Amino acid sequence: MNHRIDHILYKKDKSLGEKILLSPLFLVSLPYGWAVRARTFLYSLGLFKTKQLPRPVISVGNITVGGTGKTPLVMALAKGLMERGIPTAILSRGYLGKKGSGPLVTDGQNILLAPEESGDEPFFMASVLKGIPVLIGKDRFKNGEMVLERFAVRGFLLDDGFQHLPLYRDFNIVLIDTHVGFGDGHLLPRGVLREPLSHLKRADIFLLTKVTDSGQCESLDIMLKEIHPACPIFHSHYEPKGLIHPDGKVEPLHLFKGKKVLALSGIANPVYFSSLLRKCGMEVAVEMIFPDHHLYTAQDLTSILGKVKEADWIVTTEKDMVKLKRLPLDSLPLLALRIEMKIWEEEEFYKRVMEVFEL
């Protein structure tokens, strides 16, 4: 999908011309929707089997394509639960990882797979989290059993797990990007919905992400209450914490106010990343946008070098930094923006999550 179509799909309000452009995709979305509904129905009848691990499983997922903040929340949950005396392991599908690699990305102490073997997000989580096993693979039940044989965990975090029906979840957290919402309400490939909105009834918590003020998500709150009245709604935003050099040295944000930067990213929402840099007081002089989950090459490095003279610094995401570090970076003034997810109603949020472990 090219950037133009991608941009149109995410828009809540589309012009007549844009609707006409996308109309052929509506016909494709019909059989997709039938297949999704049939699959969910067969799981609900028990004709497709769901396996259950002997420890609680908390799913972090969404109902739209693109970046709603699943990885930052999984990391925040892993840390938050560890601080509350509940060690967990992360079970991820792993995106664009090489087949044939082992499932264990990290045992909590040592990183055992490279980014191209594990996929970028599991590798990023493994790089930052300490004491948290991270595993990849399609069979997350089997990986969960492996964890229980080797590690003393009290539960599991299922990364991008809302659609992973083969594994029983004790608790479903569904993230919704307030900048995107549900697009204009159409299923893939005509819209951004992975499932019909009625399937949100499987959720135990809604977490709205990238919220700047409560008024911004008023219409979303109303819509969610209509779909699933019993499900509590929480709110969150990303808080920039500093800038990280490739060697791990952290710089305070105030030192870079007014600096011209090249915003470099291979993520689902590069526009929001650039807005965070501006929020920190930087001037985004150039944007270089690569596809989501992009694995950087020497040729990319040459392209970046060709643009760097227009800026004082190159600033990327931490997820992109772990892949860029595979390349020779000595000539690049490269930094990564460190962010943390802040949940506005954090105490009540964790109270709800902790109830899963008290059953």
Secondary structure, 3 states (H helix, E strand, C coil): CCHHHHHHHHCCCCCHHHHHHHHHHHHHHHHHHHHHHHHHHHHHHCCCCCECCCCCEEEEEECECCCCCHHHHHHHHHHHHHHCCCCEEEEECCCCCCCCCCCEEECCCCECCCHHHHCHHHHHHHHHCCCCCEEECCCHHHHHHHHHHHCCCCEEEEECCCCCCCECCCEEEEEEECCCCCCCCCECCCCCECCCHHHHHHCCEEEEECCCCHHHHHHHHHHHHHHCCCCCEEEEEEEEEEEECCCCCEECHHHHCCCEEEEEECCCCHHHHHHHHHHCCCEEEEEEECCCCCCCCHHHHHHHHHHHHHCCEEEEEHHHHHHHCCCCCCCCCEEEEEEEEEECCHHHHHHHHHHHHHC
